[in-house]
Amino acid sequence: VPCPLPLAECVTLRNARAAGPPPTSPAGPVTVQRVVCSRGHFQVVGQKIQVGRVHARKILDVTVDDTHITVHDNGEPIRVVPRTTTQEITRIKSQAHTKKRKIG
């Protein structure tokens, strides 16, 4: 939103200072964690990735690069998928990490 005050009035404001540089995104790939659902898939940066029911309910490490998404289980790559979205990463850990799971 542009400033509604003219420049001459902005100079007279008390304790006013110029804005700093905008925040920058990380330069390299970002590693996040996701929990695989019971059907064997999860979602990261708006893209659904299928890894199979063998990995259901596991917490996997996902490396998101500019062009590829790499899924790791215990440090070993499971799957490499081309990235089709341009969304920013907003969550490092999924919500399942903080929810209490019902047992039984």
C-alpha positions in Angstrom: 0.0 0.0 0.0 1.5 3.3 -0.9 2.0 5.9 1.8 -0.9 8.4 1.9 1.3 11.2 3.2 3.3 13.5 0.8 7.1 13.3 1.1 7.3 16.7 2.9 5.1 15.4 5.8 6.9 12.1 6.0 10.1 13.9 6.8 8.6 15.6 9.8 7.3 12.4 11.5 8.9 11.6 14.8 11.0 8.4 15.1 10.4 7.6 11.4 13.1 5.8 9.5 13.5 4.4 6.1 12.5 0.8 5.4 15.2 -1.8 5.2 15.7 -4.2 2.3 13.0 -6.8 1.7 13.5 -10.3 3.1 15.2 -12.7 0.8 14.5 -16.4 0.2 17.2 -19.0 0.8 19.5 -19.4 -2.2 19.9 -23.2 -2.1 17.6 -26.2 -1.7 15.4 -26.3 1.4 14.8 -29.6 3.4 11.4 -30.0 5.0 9.7 -32.9 6.7 6.4 -34.5 5.8 4.3 -37.3 7.2 3.0 -39.8 4.6 -0.7 -40.5 4.8 -2.2 -44.0 5.0 -2.7 -44.0 1.2 1.0 -43.4 0.6 1.2 -39.8 -0.5 1.9 -36.3 0.9 1.9 -32.8 -0.3 4.7 -30.2 -0.5 4.7 -26.7 -2.2 1.2 -27.5 -3.5 2.3 -30.6 -5.3 1.1 -34.1 -4.4 3.7 -36.8 -4.4 3.0 -40.6 -4.3 5.6 -42.7 -2.5 3.6 -45.9 -1.8 1.8 -47.5 1.1 5.1 -49.0 2.3 6.0 -45.6 3.7 2.5 -44.9 5.3 2.7 -42.9 8.5 6.5 -42.4 8.2 8.2 -39.0 8.5 10.2 -38.4 5.4 12.8 -35.7 4.6 12.0 -33.8 1.4 14.5 -31.6 -0.4 12.9 -28.9 -2.5 15.1 -27.4 -5.2 14.2 -25.0 -8.0 13.6 -27.8 -10.5 13.3 -31.0 -8.5 11.8 -32.5 -5.3 13.8 -35.3 -3.8 12.2 -37.6 -1.1 14.6 -39.2 1.4 14.0 -42.0 3.9 16.8 -42.3 6.5 19.1 -40.4 4.2 18.5 -42.6 1.1 16.7 -41.1 -1.8 13.4 -42.8 -2.6 12.0 -40.7 -5.4 13.0 -37.6 -7.5 10.1 -35.7 -9.0 10.2 -32.7 -11.3 8.8 -29.6 -9.6 5.7 -28.3 -11.4 4.7 -25.5 -9.0 6.3 -22.1 -8.2 4.8 -21.8 -4.7 7.0 -20.7 -1.8 7.7 -23.1 1.1 5.6 -22.0 4.1 5.9 -25.0 6.5 9.1 -26.8 7.4 7.3 -29.5 9.5 3.8 -30.8 8.7 0.9 -30.3 11.2 1.0 -34.0 12.0 4.2 -33.4 14.1 2.3 -31.3 16.6 -1.1 -33.1 16.7 -1.7 -35.9 19.3 -2.5 -39.1 17.4 -5.3 -41.3 18.5 -4.3 -44.8 19.2 -6.7 -47.7 19.0 
